[in-house]
Amino acid sequence: MTTKDEDAGCLVYKVPEAGKLLGLTKNASYVAAKRGDLPTIRIGKLIRVPKAALHAMIDGAGAK
């Protein structure tokens, strides 16, 4: 299990973590990632959401 200090240095979120920040359920998070509504990267079989891309997307949505 990781601690908050270890997570702070991480550059990516797991899909459900990113979705939770947006108020999505776990399933809705994966659906949004599959549709391309969440910025994702693949590392082998893992799907991750880059923190910088997610926060830029959120910041950009407020500007529209």
PyMOL Python script that loads the backbone (N, CA, C, O; Angstrom):
from pymol import cmd

cmd.read_pdbstr("""\
ATOM      1  N   MET A   1       0.844  -1.183   0.000  1.00  0.00           N
ATOM      2  CA  MET A   1       0.000   0.000   0.000  1.00  0.00           C
ATOM      3  C   MET A   1       0.885   1.240   0.000  1.00  0.00           C
ATOM      4  O   MET A   1       1.909   1.271   0.682  1.00  0.00           O
ATOM      5  N   THR A   2       0.500   2.256  -0.756  1.00  0.00           N
ATOM      6  CA  THR A   2       1.312   3.470  -0.832  1.00  0.00           C
ATOM      7  C   THR A   2       0.799   4.498   0.158  1.00  0.00           C
ATOM      8  O   THR A   2      -0.354   4.455   0.585  1.00  0.00           O
ATOM      9  N   THR A   3       1.673   5.417   0.512  1.00  0.00           N
ATOM     10  CA  THR A   3       1.289   6.503   1.405  1.00  0.00           C
ATOM     11  C   THR A   3       1.013   7.753   0.591  1.00  0.00           C
ATOM     12  O   THR A   3       1.347   7.826  -0.591  1.00  0.00           O
ATOM     13  N   LYS A   4       0.406   8.724   1.228  1.00  0.00           N
ATOM     14  CA  LYS A   4       0.111   9.997   0.549  1.00  0.00           C
ATOM     15  C   LYS A   4       1.399  10.659   0.058  1.00  0.00           C
ATOM     16  O   LYS A   4       1.405  11.271  -1.009  1.00  0.00           O
ATOM     17  N   ASP A   5       2.488  10.545   0.820  1.00  0.00           N
ATOM     18  CA  ASP A   5       3.758  11.149   0.410  1.00  0.00           C
ATOM     19  C   ASP A   5       4.272  10.521  -0.878  1.00  0.00           C
ATOM     20  O   ASP A   5       4.806  11.220  -1.740  1.00  0.00           O
ATOM     21  N   GLU A   6       4.115   9.205  -1.016  1.00  0.00           N
ATOM     22  CA  GLU A   6       4.556   8.540  -2.239  1.00  0.00           C
ATOM     23  C   GLU A   6       3.683   8.932  -3.413  1.00  0.00           C
ATOM     24  O   GLU A   6       4.186   9.122  -4.520  1.00  0.00           O
ATOM     25  N   ASP A   7       2.375   9.056  -3.189  1.00  0.00           N
ATOM     26  CA  ASP A   7       1.447   9.438  -4.244  1.00  0.00           C
ATOM     27  C   ASP A   7       1.702  10.859  -4.737  1.00  0.00           C
ATOM     28  O   ASP A   7       1.481  11.150  -5.912  1.00  0.00           O
ATOM     29  N   ALA A   8       2.160  11.743  -3.863  1.00  0.00           N
ATOM     30  CA  ALA A   8       2.386  13.139  -4.234  1.00  0.00           C
ATOM     31  C   ALA A   8       3.455  13.260  -5.317  1.00  0.00           C
ATOM     32  O   ALA A   8       3.384  14.169  -6.144  1.00  0.00           O
ATOM     33  N   GLY A   9       4.440  12.367  -5.332  1.00  0.00           N
ATOM     34  CA  GLY A   9       5.497  12.415  -6.318  1.00  0.00           C
ATOM     35  C   GLY A   9       5.149  11.708  -7.617  1.00  0.00           C
ATOM     36  O   GLY A   9       5.904  11.789  -8.585  1.00  0.00           O
ATOM     37  N   CYS A  10       4.033  11.025  -7.650  1.00  0.00           N
ATOM     38  CA  CYS A  10       3.619  10.270  -8.826  1.00  0.00           C
ATOM     39  C   CYS A  10       3.080  11.223  -9.896  1.00  0.00           C
ATOM     40  O   CYS A  10       2.392  12.191  -9.571  1.00  0.00           O
ATOM     41  N   LEU A  11       3.382  10.961 -11.147  1.00  0.00           N
ATOM     42  CA  LEU A  11       2.977  11.842 -12.240  1.00  0.00           C
ATOM     43  C   LEU A  11       1.665  11.443 -12.902  1.00  0.00           C
ATOM     44  O   LEU A  11       1.174  12.138 -13.792  1.00  0.00           O
ATOM     45  N   VAL A  12       1.098  10.317 -12.461  1.00  0.00           N
ATOM     46  CA  VAL A  12      -0.131   9.823 -13.081  1.00  0.00           C
ATOM     47  C   VAL A  12      -1.143   9.390 -12.026  1.00  0.00           C
ATOM     48  O   VAL A  12      -0.792   9.083 -10.886  1.00  0.00           O
ATOM     49  N   TYR A  13      -2.408   9.376 -12.440  1.00  0.00           N
ATOM     50  CA  TYR A  13      -3.494   8.818 -11.629  1.00  0.00           C
ATOM     51  C   TYR A  13      -3.902   7.487 -12.222  1.00  0.00           C
ATOM     52  O   TYR A  13      -3.736   7.266 -13.421  1.00  0.00           O
ATOM     53  N   LYS A  14      -4.435   6.598 -11.399  1.00  0.00           N
ATOM     54  CA  LYS A  14      -5.151   5.443 -11.911  1.00  0.00           C
ATOM     55  C   LYS A  14      -6.481   5.986 -12.433  1.00  0.00           C
ATOM     56  O   LYS A  14      -6.943   7.030 -11.971  1.00  0.00           O
ATOM     57  N   VAL A  15      -7.092   5.302 -13.376  1.00  0.00           N
ATOM     58  CA  VAL A  15      -8.329   5.791 -13.990  1.00  0.00           C
ATOM     59  C   VAL A  15      -9.411   6.083 -12.942  1.00  0.00           C
ATOM     60  O   VAL A  15     -10.023   7.149 -12.998  1.00  0.00           O
ATOM     61  N   PRO A  16      -9.667   5.187 -11.999  1.00  0.00           N
ATOM     62  CA  PRO A  16     -10.697   5.497 -10.999  1.00  0.00           C
ATOM     63  C   PRO A  16     -10.356   6.711 -10.125  1.00  0.00           C
ATOM     64  O   PRO A  16     -11.249   7.446  -9.704  1.00  0.00           O
ATOM     65  N   GLU A  17      -9.059   6.917  -9.856  1.00  0.00           N
ATOM     66  CA  GLU A  17      -8.646   8.084  -9.060  1.00  0.00           C
ATOM     67  C   GLU A  17      -8.951   9.373  -9.814  1.00  0.00           C
ATOM     68  O   GLU A  17      -9.465  10.330  -9.234  1.00  0.00           O
ATOM     69  N   ALA A  18      -8.637   9.396 -11.100  1.00  0.00           N
ATOM     70  CA  ALA A  18      -8.905  10.581 -11.912  1.00  0.00           C
ATOM     71  C   ALA A  18     -10.407  10.817 -12.005  1.00  0.00           C
ATOM     72  O   ALA A  18     -10.874  11.950 -11.893  1.00  0.00           O
ATOM     73  N   GLY A  19     -11.154   9.748 -12.207  1.00  0.00           N
ATOM     74  CA  GLY A  19     -12.602   9.874 -12.281  1.00  0.00           C
ATOM     75  C   GLY A  19     -13.202  10.389 -10.994  1.00  0.00           C
ATOM     76  O   GLY A  19     -14.136  11.191 -11.016  1.00  0.00           O
ATOM     77  N   LYS A  20     -12.676   9.936  -9.878  1.00  0.00           N
ATOM     78  CA  LYS A  20     -13.181  10.377  -8.574  1.00  0.00           C
ATOM     79  C   LYS A  20     -13.022  11.886  -8.413  1.00  0.00           C
ATOM     80  O   LYS A  20     -13.884  12.547  -7.835  1.00  0.00           O
ATOM     81  N   LEU A  21     -11.921  12.426  -8.923  1.00  0.00           N
ATOM     82  CA  LEU A  21     -11.705  13.875  -8.868  1.00  0.00           C
ATOM     83  C   LEU A  21     -12.781  14.629  -9.652  1.00  0.00           C
ATOM     84  O   LEU A  21     -13.086  15.786  -9.360  1.00  0.00           O
ATOM     85  N   LEU A  22     -13.346  13.954 -10.646  1.00  0.00           N
ATOM     86  CA  LEU A  22     -14.380  14.559 -11.486  1.00  0.00           C
ATOM     87  C   LEU A  22     -15.793  14.165 -11.059  1.00  0.00           C
ATOM     88  O   LEU A  22     -16.773  14.555 -11.694  1.00  0.00           O
ATOM     89  N   GLY A  23     -15.889  13.396  -9.989  1.00  0.00           N
ATOM     90  CA  GLY A  23     -17.187  12.973  -9.496  1.00  0.00           C
ATOM     91  C   GLY A  23     -17.778  11.787 -10.240  1.00  0.00           C
ATOM     92  O   GLY A  23     -18.995  11.607 -10.257  1.00  0.00           O
ATOM     93  N   LEU A  24     -16.922  10.975 -10.855  1.00  0.00           N
ATOM     94  CA  LEU A  24     -17.380   9.822 -11.615  1.00  0.00           C
ATOM     95  C   LEU A  24     -17.232   8.541 -10.804  1.00  0.00           C
ATOM     96  O   LEU A  24     -16.378   8.441  -9.923  1.00  0.00           O
ATOM     97  N   THR A  25     -18.072   7.572 -11.116  1.00  0.00           N
ATOM     98  CA  THR A  25     -17.919   6.250 -10.525  1.00  0.00           C
ATOM     99  C   THR A  25     -16.753   5.545 -11.213  1.00  0.00           C
ATOM    100  O   THR A  25     -16.229   6.029 -12.215  1.00  0.00           O
ATOM    101  N   LYS A  26     -16.355   4.399 -10.666  1.00  0.00           N
ATOM    102  CA  LYS A  26     -15.265   3.628 -11.263  1.00  0.00           C
ATOM    103  C   LYS A  26     -15.615   3.240 -12.696  1.00  0.00           C
ATOM    104  O   LYS A  26     -14.801   3.416 -13.602  1.00  0.00           O
ATOM    105  N   ASN A  27     -16.826   2.713 -12.908  1.00  0.00           N
ATOM    106  CA  ASN A  27     -17.221   2.289 -14.250  1.00  0.00           C
ATOM    107  C   ASN A  27     -17.307   3.468 -15.206  1.00  0.00           C
ATOM    108  O   ASN A  27     -16.847   3.377 -16.344  1.00  0.00           O
ATOM    109  N   ALA A  28     -17.888   4.570 -14.758  1.00  0.00           N
ATOM    110  CA  ALA A  28     -17.999   5.758 -15.606  1.00  0.00           C
ATOM    111  C   ALA A  28     -16.617   6.303 -15.963  1.00  0.00           C
ATOM    112  O   ALA A  28     -16.429   6.849 -17.050  1.00  0.00           O
ATOM    113  N   SER A  29     -15.662   6.161 -15.065  1.00  0.00           N
ATOM    114  CA  SER A  29     -14.287   6.610 -15.326  1.00  0.00           C
ATOM    115  C   SER A  29     -13.667   5.835 -16.475  1.00  0.00           C
ATOM    116  O   SER A  29     -13.040   6.416 -17.361  1.00  0.00           O
ATOM    117  N   TYR A  30     -13.846   4.510 -16.457  1.00  0.00           N
ATOM    118  CA  TYR A  30     -13.294   3.686 -17.535  1.00  0.00           C
ATOM    119  C   TYR A  30     -14.010   3.939 -18.863  1.00  0.00           C
ATOM    120  O   TYR A  30     -13.387   3.905 -19.924  1.00  0.00           O
ATOM    121  N   VAL A  31     -15.309   4.192 -18.803  1.00  0.00           N
ATOM    122  CA  VAL A  31     -16.054   4.516 -20.026  1.00  0.00           C
ATOM    123  C   VAL A  31     -15.542   5.838 -20.596  1.00  0.00           C
ATOM    124  O   VAL A  31     -15.327   5.948 -21.804  1.00  0.00           O
ATOM    125  N   ALA A  32     -15.346   6.839 -19.741  1.00  0.00           N
ATOM    126  CA  ALA A  32     -14.838   8.140 -20.188  1.00  0.00           C
ATOM    127  C   ALA A  32     -13.439   7.998 -20.782  1.00  0.00           C
ATOM    128  O   ALA A  32     -13.123   8.651 -21.777  1.00  0.00           O
ATOM    129  N   ALA A  33     -12.605   7.157 -20.188  1.00  0.00           N
ATOM    130  CA  ALA A  33     -11.254   6.935 -20.707  1.00  0.00           C
ATOM    131  C   ALA A  33     -11.319   6.269 -22.075  1.00  0.00           C
ATOM    132  O   ALA A  33     -10.583   6.642 -22.989  1.00  0.00           O
ATOM    133  N   LYS A  34     -12.196   5.288 -22.215  1.00  0.00           N
ATOM    134  CA  LYS A  34     -12.325   4.571 -23.486  1.00  0.00           C
ATOM    135  C   LYS A  34     -12.828   5.501 -24.596  1.00  0.00           C
ATOM    136  O   LYS A  34     -12.391   5.391 -25.742  1.00  0.00           O
ATOM    137  N   ARG A  35     -13.747   6.418 -24.257  1.00  0.00           N
ATOM    138  CA  ARG A  35     -14.278   7.382 -25.232  1.00  0.00           C
ATOM    139  C   ARG A  35     -13.268   8.462 -25.583  1.00  0.00           C
ATOM    140  O   ARG A  35     -13.411   9.140 -26.600  1.00  0.00           O
ATOM    141  N   GLY A  36     -12.259   8.626 -24.757  1.00  0.00           N
ATOM    142  CA  GLY A  36     -11.286   9.683 -24.993  1.00  0.00           C
ATOM    143  C   GLY A  36     -11.601  10.957 -24.239  1.00  0.00           C
ATOM    144  O   GLY A  36     -10.956  11.983 -24.457  1.00  0.00           O
ATOM    145  N   ASP A  37     -12.592  10.905 -23.349  1.00  0.00           N
ATOM    146  CA  ASP A  37     -12.940  12.078 -22.549  1.00  0.00           C
ATOM    147  C   ASP A  37     -11.925  12.344 -21.443  1.00  0.00           C
ATOM    148  O   ASP A  37     -11.809  13.470 -20.958  1.00  0.00           O
ATOM    149  N   LEU A  38     -11.197  11.319 -21.050  1.00  0.00           N
ATOM    150  CA  LEU A  38     -10.082  11.470 -20.110  1.00  0.00           C
ATOM    151  C   LEU A  38      -8.789  11.245 -20.881  1.00  0.00           C
ATOM    152  O   LEU A  38      -8.696  10.294 -21.656  1.00  0.00           O
ATOM    153  N   PRO A  39      -7.786  12.104 -20.683  1.00  0.00           N
ATOM    154  CA  PRO A  39      -6.500  11.877 -21.344  1.00  0.00           C
ATOM    155  C   PRO A  39      -5.814  10.677 -20.710  1.00  0.00           C
ATOM    156  O   PRO A  39      -5.657  10.625 -19.490  1.00  0.00           O
ATOM    157  N   THR A  40      -5.408   9.725 -21.516  1.00  0.00           N
ATOM    158  CA  THR A  40      -4.781   8.521 -20.970  1.00  0.00           C
ATOM    159  C   THR A  40      -3.495   8.178 -21.710  1.00  0.00           C
ATOM    160  O   THR A  40      -3.269   8.592 -22.847  1.00  0.00           O
ATOM    161  N   ILE A  41      -2.672   7.415 -21.026  1.00  0.00           N
ATOM    162  CA  ILE A  41      -1.499   6.798 -21.642  1.00  0.00           C
ATOM    163  C   ILE A  41      -1.533   5.322 -21.284  1.00  0.00           C
ATOM    164  O   ILE A  41      -2.074   4.932 -20.250  1.00  0.00           O
ATOM    165  N   ARG A  42      -0.949   4.513 -22.149  1.00  0.00           N
ATOM    166  CA  ARG A  42      -0.859   3.072 -21.903  1.00  0.00           C
ATOM    167  C   ARG A  42       0.591   2.717 -21.605  1.00  0.00           C
ATOM    168  O   ARG A  42       1.515   3.153 -22.292  1.00  0.00           O
ATOM    169  N   ILE A  43       0.760   1.919 -20.567  1.00  0.00           N
ATOM    170  CA  ILE A  43       2.064   1.376 -20.218  1.00  0.00           C
ATOM    171  C   ILE A  43       1.848  -0.132 -20.118  1.00  0.00           C
ATOM    172  O   ILE A  43       1.436  -0.645 -19.078  1.00  0.00           O
ATOM    173  N   GLY A  44       2.130  -0.824 -21.205  1.00  0.00           N
ATOM    174  CA  GLY A  44       1.794  -2.243 -21.267  1.00  0.00           C
ATOM    175  C   GLY A  44       0.285  -2.385 -21.217  1.00  0.00           C
ATOM    176  O   GLY A  44      -0.422  -1.824 -22.054  1.00  0.00           O
ATOM    177  N   LYS A  45      -0.210  -3.131 -20.243  1.00  0.00           N
ATOM    178  CA  LYS A  45      -1.648  -3.308 -20.084  1.00  0.00           C
ATOM    179  C   LYS A  45      -2.273  -2.247 -19.189  1.00  0.00           C
ATOM    180  O   LYS A  45      -3.496  -2.158 -19.083  1.00  0.00           O
ATOM    181  N   LEU A  46      -1.430  -1.442 -18.545  1.00  0.00           N
ATOM    182  CA  LEU A  46      -1.933  -0.434 -17.616  1.00  0.00           C
ATOM    183  C   LEU A  46      -2.415   0.811 -18.360  1.00  0.00           C
ATOM    184  O   LEU A  46      -1.816   1.227 -19.351  1.00  0.00           O
ATOM    185  N   ILE A  47      -3.489   1.386 -17.874  1.00  0.00           N
ATOM    186  CA  ILE A  47      -3.986   2.662 -18.398  1.00  0.00           C
ATOM    187  C   ILE A  47      -3.846   3.665 -17.266  1.00  0.00           C
ATOM    188  O   ILE A  47      -4.319   3.430 -16.154  1.00  0.00           O
ATOM    189  N   ARG A  48      -3.206   4.764 -17.548  1.00  0.00           N
ATOM    190  CA  ARG A  48      -3.011   5.812 -16.544  1.00  0.00           C
ATOM    191  C   ARG A  48      -3.417   7.165 -17.118  1.00  0.00           C
ATOM    192  O   ARG A  48      -3.421   7.371 -18.332  1.00  0.00           O
ATOM    193  N   VAL A  49      -3.758   8.076 -16.220  1.00  0.00           N
ATOM    194  CA  VAL A  49      -4.150   9.434 -16.599  1.00  0.00           C
ATOM    195  C   VAL A  49      -3.055  10.377 -16.107  1.00  0.00           C
ATOM    196  O   VAL A  49      -2.860  10.515 -14.900  1.00  0.00           O
ATOM    197  N   PRO A  50      -2.333  11.032 -17.030  1.00  0.00           N
ATOM    198  CA  PRO A  50      -1.293  11.971 -16.593  1.00  0.00           C
ATOM    199  C   PRO A  50      -1.903  13.135 -15.813  1.00  0.00           C
ATOM    200  O   PRO A  50      -2.864  13.757 -16.265  1.00  0.00           O
ATOM    201  N   LYS A  51      -1.343  13.423 -14.651  1.00  0.00           N
ATOM    202  CA  LYS A  51      -1.870  14.500 -13.811  1.00  0.00           C
ATOM    203  C   LYS A  51      -1.867  15.835 -14.555  1.00  0.00           C
ATOM    204  O   LYS A  51      -2.851  16.574 -14.507  1.00  0.00           O
ATOM    205  N   ALA A  52      -0.771  16.145 -15.240  1.00  0.00           N
ATOM    206  CA  ALA A  52      -0.660  17.434 -15.925  1.00  0.00           C
ATOM    207  C   ALA A  52      -1.739  17.577 -16.998  1.00  0.00           C
ATOM    208  O   ALA A  52      -2.355  18.635 -17.125  1.00  0.00           O
ATOM    209  N   ALA A  53      -1.966  16.509 -17.770  1.00  0.00           N
ATOM    210  CA  ALA A  53      -2.972  16.561 -18.832  1.00  0.00           C
ATOM    211  C   ALA A  53      -4.378  16.693 -18.268  1.00  0.00           C
ATOM    212  O   ALA A  53      -5.198  17.431 -18.813  1.00  0.00           O
ATOM    213  N   LEU A  54      -4.664  15.982 -17.176  1.00  0.00           N
ATOM    214  CA  LEU A  54      -5.995  16.068 -16.568  1.00  0.00           C
ATOM    215  C   LEU A  54      -6.248  17.468 -16.026  1.00  0.00           C
ATOM    216  O   LEU A  54      -7.316  18.037 -16.247  1.00  0.00           O
ATOM    217  N   HIS A  55      -5.274  18.023 -15.321  1.00  0.00           N
ATOM    218  CA  HIS A  55      -5.453  19.354 -14.751  1.00  0.00           C
ATOM    219  C   HIS A  55      -5.515  20.420 -15.840  1.00  0.00           C
ATOM    220  O   HIS A  55      -6.243  21.402 -15.693  1.00  0.00           O
ATOM    221  N   ALA A  56      -4.774  20.248 -16.919  1.00  0.00           N
ATOM    222  CA  ALA A  56      -4.856  21.186 -18.054  1.00  0.00           C
ATOM    223  C   ALA A  56      -6.234  21.108 -18.704  1.00  0.00           C
ATOM    224  O   ALA A  56      -6.805  22.133 -19.075  1.00  0.00           O
ATOM    225  N   MET A  57      -6.771  19.892 -18.842  1.00  0.00           N
ATOM    226  CA  MET A  57      -8.108  19.719 -19.404  1.00  0.00           C
ATOM    227  C   MET A  57      -9.152  20.423 -18.542  1.00  0.00           C
ATOM    228  O   MET A  57     -10.047  21.090 -19.060  1.00  0.00           O
ATOM    229  N   ILE A  58      -9.031  20.270 -17.220  1.00  0.00           N
ATOM    230  CA  ILE A  58      -9.975  20.896 -16.298  1.00  0.00           C
ATOM    231  C   ILE A  58      -9.846  22.416 -16.361  1.00  0.00           C
ATOM    232  O   ILE A  58     -10.849  23.128 -16.403  1.00  0.00           O
ATOM    233  N   ASP A  59      -8.610  22.907 -16.366  1.00  0.00           N
ATOM    234  CA  ASP A  59      -8.380  24.358 -16.443  1.00  0.00           C
ATOM    235  C   ASP A  59      -8.923  24.926 -17.742  1.00  0.00           C
ATOM    236  O   ASP A  59      -9.516  26.005 -17.752  1.00  0.00           O
ATOM    237  N   GLY A  60      -8.720  24.205 -18.839  1.00  0.00           N
ATOM    238  CA  GLY A  60      -9.211  24.647 -20.144  1.00  0.00           C
ATOM    239  C   GLY A  60     -10.721  24.664 -20.216  1.00  0.00           C
ATOM    240  O   GLY A  60     -11.295  25.516 -20.894  1.00  0.00           O
ATOM    241  N   ALA A  61     -11.377  23.743 -19.535  1.00  0.00           N
ATOM    242  CA  ALA A  61     -12.837  23.693 -19.545  1.00  0.00           C
ATOM    243  C   ALA A  61     -13.422  24.914 -18.850  1.00  0.00           C
ATOM    244  O   ALA A  61     -14.498  25.386 -19.219  1.00  0.00           O
ATOM    245  N   GLY A  62     -12.721  25.424 -17.854  1.00  0.00           N
ATOM    246  CA  GLY A  62     -13.205  26.616 -17.149  1.00  0.00           C
ATOM    247  C   GLY A  62     -13.058  27.878 -17.989  1.00  0.00           C
ATOM    248  O   GLY A  62     -13.739  28.873 -17.742  1.00  0.00           O
ATOM    249  N   ALA A  63     -12.170  27.843 -18.982  1.00  0.00           N
ATOM    250  CA  ALA A  63     -11.911  29.023 -19.809  1.00  0.00           C
ATOM    251  C   ALA A  63     -12.915  29.169 -20.938  1.00  0.00           C
ATOM    252  O   ALA A  63     -13.022  30.238 -21.538  1.00  0.00           O
ATOM    253  N   LYS A  64     -13.661  28.094 -21.238  1.00  0.00           N
ATOM    254  CA  LYS A  64     -14.581  28.138 -22.382  1.00  0.00           C
ATOM    255  C   LYS A  64     -15.865  28.842 -22.050  1.00  0.00           C
ATOM    256  O   LYS A  64     -16.742  28.963 -22.905  1.00  0.00           O
TER     257      LYS A  64
END
""", "prot")
cmd.dss("prot")
cmd.show_as("cartoon", "prot")
cmd.util.cbc("prot")
cmd.orient("prot")
